[in-house]
Amino acid sequence: MSEEKFYTINEIIKDAGIARSTFDKFANSRNLRPVKTEKRGKKFYSLADKELVVKHYKQGEGRKKKEKYTNHKEERQDEIVDLLKEQVQQLKQANEQLVHDNDILTDQLKAKDEQIASAYRLADQAQKLHLGLEQKMQMLPGGSDKDVVDGETTNVTNSSSSEKKDAEEPTGTKKSTSKRWWQFW
């Protein structure tokens, strides 16, 4: 009498192309009981049980369910890929907008720098013109008596006019010395 060959769970799931949990669910639903169990808990199933599982998942209803699940999983992956592609496209557009805005702001900053440089040149020219005007005023006859301040001339009291004022003031009063505001030091 020839001995019947027994199959382990790993051999059955490998031939059927399923996961261990799928086999366990199938075995529970079909009341498949192992023919033999070793001391360590290793289970063996008959050839008929193996063929039932393999046939169910390779050709029958189990295959359809497996394909449905697999196709659904692939569809979800396709949806995720499409969503990620759309997000990448949106990020690229946002990046292009930021680069464009950065270029505009850089151009505006350069224009402001040029305006500031122009304002400094104009202020320097105005200062040089003012200094030149002061020097010319001092070269005029009697120019030492007049100073230019803010584009206007002011009279400086000379010694003869101060003597006249001293004579007019009563004695015992304090003399005030007039100093110009820019000569504090």
Secondary structure, DSSP 4 states (H G I P E B T S, - for coil): -PPPP-EEHHHHHHHHT--HHHHHHHHHHHT---SEE-TT--EEE-HHHHHHHHHHHHTSHHHHHHHHHHHHHHHHHHHHHHHHHHHHHHHHHHHHHHHHHHHHHHHHHHHHHHHHHHHHHHHHHHHHHHHHHHHHHHHSTTGGGEEEETTEEEE---HHHHHHHHHHSPTTSPPPPP--TT---
